């Protein structure tokens, strides 16, 4: 049985993604004008992200075989590995100034606001599962509560890095 808060969270997240697309991608603009340096950096970021994903999956499998099961549901552990690989790509691009083809000046604040909104929804869903007692069951972090923590941490790390990068650039620490 699906809880109404989960349905509300999913619906709100879907609407947030649609608003993000409308704000960030205008049809009358061409966002494909990247320079070769950005293409090279993004390619390197994808390679590092893939290698991180492959290494983390191998490490988890090796740990499970040699040491024993981790106190995390397997599906949540696999999702964590995938999200770490994605974080490597995103954070590498942020710190190397290889942004995606979105409106960087005026859209960046909207993107942060939407990420914060998603984080609030994740927190509220996590809190509901924590009250129900299905976050940690028999000493194992479950998918039901753990996924909300994982998504919350994912966006929190992106926001912190975006703000740090903006602060470093404002102080004149950009490597350009």
Secondary structure as the mmCIF struct_conf table of DSSP 4:
data_model
#
loop_
_struct_conf.conf_type_id
_struct_conf.id
_struct_conf.beg_label_comp_id
_struct_conf.beg_label_asym_id
_struct_conf.beg_label_seq_id
_struct_conf.end_label_comp_id
_struct_conf.end_label_asym_id
_struct_conf.end_label_seq_id
HELX_RH_AL_P HELX_RH_AL_P1 UNK A 4 UNK A 24
TURN_TY1_P TURN_TY1_P1 UNK A 27 UNK A 28
BEND BEND1 UNK A 29 UNK A 29
HELX_RH_AL_P HELX_RH_AL_P2 UNK A 36 UNK A 66
TURN_TY1_P TURN_TY1_P2 UNK A 67 UNK A 67
BEND BEND2 UNK A 71 UNK A 71
STRN STRN1 UNK A 72 UNK A 72
HELX_RH_AL_P HELX_RH_AL_P3 UNK A 74 UNK A 95
TURN_TY1_P TURN_TY1_P3 UNK A 96 UNK A 97
BEND BEND3 UNK A 101 UNK A 102
HELX_RH_AL_P HELX_RH_AL_P4 UNK A 104 UNK A 132
TURN_TY1_P TURN_TY1_P4 UNK A 133 UNK A 133
BEND BEND4 UNK A 135 UNK A 135
STRN STRN2 UNK A 136 UNK A 137
TURN_TY1_P TURN_TY1_P5 UNK A 138 UNK A 139
STRN STRN3 UNK A 140 UNK A 141
HELX_RH_AL_P HELX_RH_AL_P5 UNK A 143 UNK A 170
TURN_TY1_P TURN_TY1_P6 UNK A 171 UNK A 172
#
